[in-house]
Amino acid sequence: KCLYGEFILADKQYILNNSKWYEVENNFVISVNKAYSEIQLSRLALPDYNHENEGIYNEEVVQGNDNFLLMDKKTILHGGGSNQVEFCDIYTKEKQLIHVKHYGASSVLSHLFFQGLNSGEYFYMDSDFRKKLNTKLQTGWKLTNPNSKIDANEYEIVFAIISNIDDERPRIPFFSKVSIKNVKRTLDMMGYKISLKRIKSLKA
């Protein structure tokens, strides 16, 4: 279960993921890889990761930076039952919603992408969510009128992946590429800008 691999054998694409083997149709592989390669890379400058966990990293990133607001763990009870929504991990004055996650299995990264999707959908469509969000935002960051629908074109959702692989575009499992392809399509329809960011990990 700890192994992941993508292989081509006799012109067929095979994927080992979570102890299961999959054969993937070649044209689908090509279309997914193409879609992933076309996602914009964020120009955000984020420090290297050499921390005990993501929470400590997020806290240190915002310290002394007036352009960053810590939103990590400030969950919003919304959507029925005990459903908790995290707006993002770090929010910027440039209206960037940064979601931070360690590189991991496809399920881990897919969770990251759908976290961004859920937050983006609620923020765009639901005034009740925006009102609850306003109670979590500090003075100077609050929405002027949470009853009004936001202009999603003004916002960028940044998926920041902590990795020690030296590629500017994060290397992620194939099924995670499928997830972000679908997530991006939905967020594109609302008007959001979507980008990727690799956070360099100094840990082995």
Backbone hydrogen bonds, N-H to C=O, Kabsch-Sander energy under -0.5 kcal/mol:
donor,donor_aa,acceptor,acceptor_aa,energy
5,G,16,L,-1.9
7,F,14,Y,-3.1
9,L,7,F,-0.5
9,L,12,K,-2.6
12,K,9,L,-1.3
13,Q,24,V,-0.8
14,Y,7,F,-3.5
15,I,22,Y,-2.6
16,L,5,G,-3.0
17,N,15,I,-0.6
17,N,20,K,-2.8
18,N,3,L,-0.5
19,S,3,L,-0.5
20,K,17,N,-1.5
22,Y,15,I,-2.3
24,V,13,Q,-2.5
24,V,22,Y,-0.5
28,F,25,E,-0.5
29,V,25,E,-2.0
30,I,26,N,-2.5
31,S,27,N,-2.3
32,V,28,F,-2.4
33,N,29,V,-2.6
34,K,30,I,-2.2
35,A,31,S,-2.2
36,Y,32,V,-2.3
37,S,33,N,-2.2
38,E,34,K,-1.1
39,I,36,Y,-1.2
40,Q,194,I,-0.6
42,S,196,L,-3.4
46,L,44,L,-0.8
49,Y,200,K,-3.4
50,N,48,D,-0.6
57,Y,53,N,-1.8
58,N,54,E,-2.9
59,E,55,G,-2.1
60,E,56,I,-2.2
61,V,57,Y,-2.3
62,V,58,N,-1.5
63,Q,59,E,-0.9
65,N,62,V,-2.1
66,D,64,G,-0.6
68,F,65,N,-1.5
69,L,91,Y,-2.7
71,M,89,D,-2.6
72,D,89,D,-1.5
74,K,71,M,-2.0
75,T,73,K,-1.5
76,I,85,V,-2.9
78,H,76,I,-0.8
78,H,83,N,-2.3
83,N,80,G,-1.7
85,V,76,I,-2.5
87,F,85,V,-0.6
89,D,98,I,-2.5
90,I,98,I,-1.8
91,Y,69,L,-2.6
92,T,96,Q,-1.7
93,K,67,N,-1.8
95,K,92,T,-1.8
97,L,156,E,-3.1
98,I,90,I,-3.1
98,I,96,Q,-0.8
99,H,97,L,-0.6
99,H,158,V,-3.1
100,V,98,I,-0.5
101,K,160,A,-2.2
103,Y,162,I,-2.4
108,V,105,A,-0.7
109,L,105,A,-1.9
110,S,106,S,-2.6
111,H,107,S,-1.7
112,L,108,V,-1.4
113,F,109,L,-2.2
114,F,110,S,-2.4
115,Q,111,H,-1.8
116,G,112,L,-1.8
117,L,113,F,-1.8
118,N,114,F,-2.7
119,S,115,Q,-2.1
120,G,116,G,-2.2
121,E,117,L,-2.7
122,Y,118,N,-2.4
123,F,119,S,-2.6
124,Y,120,G,-1.9
125,M,121,E,-2.7
126,D,122,Y,-2.4
127,S,125,M,-0.6
130,R,126,D,-1.8
131,K,127,S,-2.2
132,K,128,D,-2.1
133,L,129,F,-2.8
134,N,130,R,-2.1
135,T,131,K,-0.9
135,T,132,K,-0.6
136,K,132,K,-0.5
136,K,133,L,-1.8
137,L,133,L,-1.0
141,W,138,Q,-2.2
142,K,138,Q,-0.7
148,S,145,N,-1.7
152,A,150,I,-0.9
154,E,151,D,-2.2
155,Y,152,A,-1.9
156,E,95,K,-2.1
157,I,193,K,-3.1
158,V,97,L,-2.7
158,V,156,E,-0.6
159,F,157,I,-0.5
159,F,195,S,-2.6
160,A,99,H,-3.0
160,A,158,V,-0.8
161,I,159,F,-0.6
161,I,197,K,-2.9
162,I,101,K,-2.5
162,I,160,A,-0.5
163,S,161,I,-0.5
163,S,199,I,-2.6
166,D,164,N,-0.5
167,D,165,I,-2.4
172,I,170,P,-0.6
176,S,173,P,-0.6
177,K,173,P,-1.6
178,V,174,F,-1.9
179,S,175,F,-1.8
180,I,176,S,-2.6
181,K,177,K,-2.0
182,N,178,V,-2.0
183,V,179,S,-2.7
184,K,180,I,-2.9
185,R,181,K,-1.7
186,T,182,N,-1.6
187,L,183,V,-2.4
188,D,184,K,-2.9
189,M,185,R,-1.4
190,M,186,T,-0.9
191,G,187,L,-1.2
192,Y,187,L,-1.7
193,K,155,Y,-2.2
195,S,157,I,-2.3
196,L,40,Q,-2.2
197,K,159,F,-2.3
199,I,161,I,-2.4
199,I,197,K,-0.6
200,K,198,R,-0.6
201,S,163,S,-2.2
202,L,49,Y,-3.2
